[in-house]
């Protein structure tokens, strides 16, 4: 059995969930792998990000979000509202004082807590949304190609709205 690995770099924009169509990169990785029959696994190593499979939608909102993604946001908002306040006044218990204390010791603390601003860690909702959708998806490789239908697309989403940041997505192709 052969294994091919690739990591792609992505950029989230912050403000709202960042949906990124990664179907072309996954198809390219499958082609580069030389594997004809097997599976491809697409993985987010980030705890506020997910990988999901959905139909490509031609209609978009004013900000460019595909309609199904906007619908997904609306549904998730009903069960997991955006975190807007620090605990204990806010909607969530996370992040607690022990987490703030730990982050304050990180070498890149200024990135996570610019000027000591604890509100920059208000992403409990992003963690929960990513937990619900999951961090990976597995797809068939058939005859050297991604084995999905013509309307099936693979998306990477970063639910963290606090700031733009670079992200990674791992692609692993296995088979013969």
C-alpha positions in Angstrom: 0.0 0.0 0.0 1.3 3.5 -0.9 0.7 6.6 1.2 1.0 10.2 0.0 0.8 13.2 2.3 0.4 16.9 1.6 -0.4 19.9 3.7 -2.1 22.9 2.1 -2.0 26.4 3.5 -5.2 28.4 3.9 -6.1 31.9 5.2 -9.2 32.6 7.3 -10.6 36.1 7.4 -12.1 36.4 10.9 -15.3 38.4 11.4 -17.5 35.5 10.3 -16.9 31.8 9.7 -14.4 31.4 6.8 -15.6 28.8 4.3 -12.9 27.7 1.8 -13.5 25.4 -1.1 -10.6 23.0 -1.1 -11.9 20.6 -3.7 -9.3 21.6 -6.4 -6.4 21.0 -3.9 -7.7 17.6 -2.9 -8.2 16.5 -6.5 -4.6 17.7 -7.3 -3.2 15.8 -4.3 -5.0 12.6 -5.5 -3.5 13.1 -9.0 0.0 13.7 -7.6 -0.2 10.7 -5.4 -0.3 8.2 -8.3 -2.7 6.1 -6.3 -5.5 4.6 -8.5 -7.7 2.8 -5.9 -8.0 3.7 -2.2 -9.1 6.6 0.0 -8.2 10.2 0.6 -8.6 11.6 4.1 -8.8 15.4 4.5 -8.0 16.6 8.1 -8.0 19.9 10.0 -5.5 19.9 12.8 -7.2 23.0 14.3 -9.7 22.8 17.1 -12.0 25.6 15.7 -12.0 24.3 12.2 -13.9 21.6 10.3 -13.8 19.7 7.0 -17.2 18.9 5.5 -18.7 17.7 2.2 -21.6 19.6 0.6 -23.1 20.4 -2.7 -21.6 23.4 -4.5 -24.1 26.3 -4.5 -24.2 28.9 -7.2 -26.2 31.4 -5.1 -24.3 33.6 -2.6 -25.1 36.2 0.0 -23.9 39.8 -0.3 -20.6 38.9 1.5 -20.0 35.9 -0.9 -21.1 33.1 1.4 -22.8 30.3 -0.5 -26.5 29.8 0.5 -26.0 26.4 2.1 -23.2 27.8 4.2 -25.3 30.7 5.3 -28.1 28.2 6.1 -25.6 26.1 8.1 -24.5 29.2 10.0 -28.1 30.0 10.9 -28.8 26.5 12.1 -25.6 26.4 14.2 -26.4 29.9 15.6 -29.7 28.5 17.0 -28.0 25.7 19.0 -24.6 27.4 19.5 -24.8 31.2 19.6 -21.7 33.3 19.0 -19.8 33.9 22.2 -19.9 37.6 23.0 -19.0 37.9 26.7 -16.4 36.7 29.1 -17.3 34.2 31.7 -19.2 34.2 34.1 -21.5 36.9 32.5 -21.4 35.3 29.1 -23.1 32.3 27.4 -20.3 29.9 28.1 -18.0 28.7 30.9 -15.0 28.6 28.5 -12.4 30.2 28.6 -11.9 30.1 32.4 -9.2 31.7 34.5 -6.9 28.7 34.3 -6.9 28.9 30.5 -6.2 32.6 30.5 -3.3 32.0 32.9 -1.9 29.3 30.6 -2.2 31.4 27.5 -0.4 34.3 29.2 2.6 32.0 29.5 2.8 31.1 25.8 5.8 32.5 23.9 3.4 34.1 21.3 1.0 35.5 23.9 0.7 38.9 22.1 -0.9 37.1 19.1 -3.5 35.5 21.3 -4.0 38.2 23.9 -3.0 41.5 22.2 -2.5 44.1 24.9 -3.8 41.6 27.4 -7.3 41.7 25.9 -9.0 38.6 27.2 -12.0 39.0 24.8 -9.6 37.8 22.0 -10.2 34.3 23.4 -14.0 34.4 23.0 -14.2 31.4 20.7 -15.9 28.8 22.7 -18.7 28.7 20.1 -16.1 28.0 17.4 -14.7 25.0 19.3 -18.2 23.6 19.8 -19.3 24.1 16.2 -16.1 22.4 15.0 -16.7 19.5 17.4 -20.2 19.0 16.0 -19.1 19.0 12.3 -15.9 17.1 12.9 -12.3 17.6 11.9 -12.0 15.2 8.9 -13.7 13.5 6.0 -12.8 10.3 4.1 -13.5 10.0 0.3 -12.9 7.2 -2.2 -10.2 7.3 -4.8 -11.4 5.5 -7.9 -9.4 5.1 -11.1 -6.9 7.8 -9.9 -9.5 10.4 -9.2 -11.5 11.8 -6.3 -14.6 9.5 -6.3 -17.4 12.0 -5.7 -20.2 13.3 -7.8 -20.0 16.4 -9.9 -21.8 18.6 -7.4 -20.0 17.3 -4.3 -17.4 19.8 -3.0 -15.0 19.6 0.0 -14.9 22.6 2.3 -12.7 23.7 5.1 -14.3 26.1 7.6 -12.7 28.1 10.4 -15.5 29.1 12.8 -13.2 31.4 14.9 -14.3 34.9 14.2 -11.7 36.7 16.4 -9.1 37.5 13.8 -7.6 36.4 10.4 -5.1 33.7 10.6 -3.2 31.2 8.6 -4.4 27.6 8.7 -3.3 24.2 7.5 -5.2 21.3 6.1 -3.7 17.8 5.7 -4.5 15.5 2.9 -3.5 11.8 3.1 -4.0 9.5 0.1 -3.7 5.7 0.7 -4.1 2.8 -1.6 -2.7 1.0 -4.6 
